[in-house]
Amino acid sequence: MESEPAIFAGAVFSLFGGGLLAWTVTRVRRHLPVAEGVRPVASATLASVVAVLALTVGTWCFTRL
């Protein structure tokens, strides 16, 4: 019973982190801004850190099964 919320949370965090990381990499490779009105290096770094943290939390949720 308690594993269902962990599966759901792990899936949500993993999908969000993977999607954000893929989007950030695509924007950086095309030399497009990751966020409007922010320095490119700062926005790409922040988005990458948030994506890796989300993937880490998703992995942690899956280990709690």
N, C-alpha and C positions, 0 to 999 in steps of 0.2 A: 504494500500500500504506500509506503513512504518513498519507494523508488520512482513512482510516476512523476512527482514534482521535480525530482532530480533529473530525470530524463528530459522533461519539458524544458527546464531551465538550461540544461546543458545544450540542448538543441538550439534554443533561442540565442544564447550567447555565442555558440559556435557559428551559426549562420550569420549573425550580425558581424562578428569579428572577421570571418572569411570574406563576406561581401564588402565590408569597409576596406579591408586590406587589398582586395582585388581592384576596387574602384580607385583607391589611392595610387596603386602601382600603375594602373592604366593612365590616370591623369598625369602622373609624373613623367612617364615614358613619352607621352605626346606633348610634353612641355606646356600643359594647360594648368591653370590655377586649381588648387585643391579647394581653396576657400576664397571667395571674393573679398578684396580689401585687406588681405593679410599677406605678410611676406611669404613667398613660396616655400622657403626652407622651413619656416616655423609651422606653417599649416600642414605640410607633408609629415614633419616629425611628430606633431601632436596627433594627427590622424593615425599614423603608424603605431604610436604608443598605445592609443585607445584600442586599436584593432588587436594588437598582441595581448593586451590585458583582457579583452573580451574572450579571446581564444583560450587564454590561460584559465579564466573562470569557468568557461565551458568544459574544459578538460578536467578541472577540479570537481565540477558537478558530476561528471561521468565516473570519476573514481569513487564517489560516495555511494554507488549503487550497492 
